[in-house]
């Protein structure tokens, strides 16, 4: 009986060591993937923000001139106060719609999606490998 117990201890030690090594490697790979995905997401967002910042001033100046021209043209029928109110109201409604759509799109963007998928696969694989032996 002592021989059987001794063999179990010798066999169990290497198994635990292999399991620990495998889990360490798995966690390390998940962290590496998460880091790489964060760097890529940050690079893409930074590039998009820089492009946006470069063109926004041109859009704002052009838009301001168009609004002023529209208000002057409408002043013939509505008066200056009425035309400014109409142009301002249209801008307000358009801005609210644009901001709400942009916010919804921003909420829908899934950051680190691949990392989440890999973690789910690993958890599923670990749960399946436990099977009847893990209990």
N, C-alpha and C positions, 0 to 999 in steps of 0.2 A: 504494500500500500504506500510506503514511503517513496518507492521508485515512481509510482504513478503520479503522486503529488509533486515530486521533484520534476518530472517530465512536463507536467502541466505548467509549473512555474517557469521553466525554461522556455516553453512554447508561448506562454502568455506574455512574457517580457518583450520579446521581439515584436509580437503582434501589437502591443500597446505602443511600442516605439514607432512602428511603421504607421500606425493610426495617427499618432501625434505628429509625425513628420508630414504625413499626407494632409492633415488639417492645417498645419502651419503653412505648407506650400499653397494650399487652396486659398487661405485668407490672404496670403501675400499676393497671389495672382489677382484676387478680387480688388485689393487695394491699388495695385498697379493699373488695372483696368479703369477703376474709378478716377484715379489721378489723370490718366491719359484722356479720358472722356471729359473731365472738367476742363483741362487745358484746351481741348478742341472746342468745346462749347464757349469758353471765354474768348477764344480767338475769333470765332464766328460772330459772336455778339459784338465784340470790339470793332471788328471790321464794318459791320452793319451800322453801328453808331457813328463811326467816323465818316462814313459815306453820307449818312443822314445829316450830320452836323455841317458838312461842306456845302450842301445844297439848300438848307433851310433859309439862310439869309436871302438868297435870290428869290425864293418862292414868296417869302414874306413881303419883300419890297414890291415885287410884281403884283401880288395880291392886294396890297394897300393901294396902289395906283388904280387898279381895276375897280375896287370898291369906291374910291373917290370919284372916278369917272361915272360910275353907275349912279351914285348919289346926286351928282351934278345933273345928269341927264333926267333923272326922275324928279328933280326939284321943279321942273316946269309944270308938272301935274300935281305933285303932292306937297310942294313947298320944301324948303331945306330941312326943316325938322322932320317932316313925314318921310322924306326920302332917306335921311340918315337912320331913322328908326326902322324902316323897312330893310335896308341893307344890313344894319346891325342885327336885327332879328333873324334874318336868313343866315347870317354868319354864325349866330349863336346856336341855332338849330343844327346846322351842318357840323359845327364843332362838337356838339354833344353826341351826335350820331357817330362821328368819326372816333371820338375818344372811347365811347362805349364799345365799338367794334374792335378797336385796338386793344383795349383791356381784356376783352373776351378772348382774343387771339393769344395774348400774352399768357393768360391763365391756362389755355389749352396746350401750350408748349410744354413738352415733357423733358425735363432735364435728367440726364444720366439714365436714360431709358435702357440702354444696353447693359449697364451695370445691374440694374434691378432685375432684368431678365436672367442674367447669369447667376445672380444670387438665388433667384427662385428655382432655377435648374439645379443648382447645388443642393439646396434644401430638399428638393424633391428626390434627388439621387441619394442623399444621405438617409432620408426617411425610408426609401425603398430598400436600401442596403441593410437597414436595421432588421427588417423583416421579423421572422420568428426568433432570431438569435438575439436581438437587442432587448428582449423582454425577459 
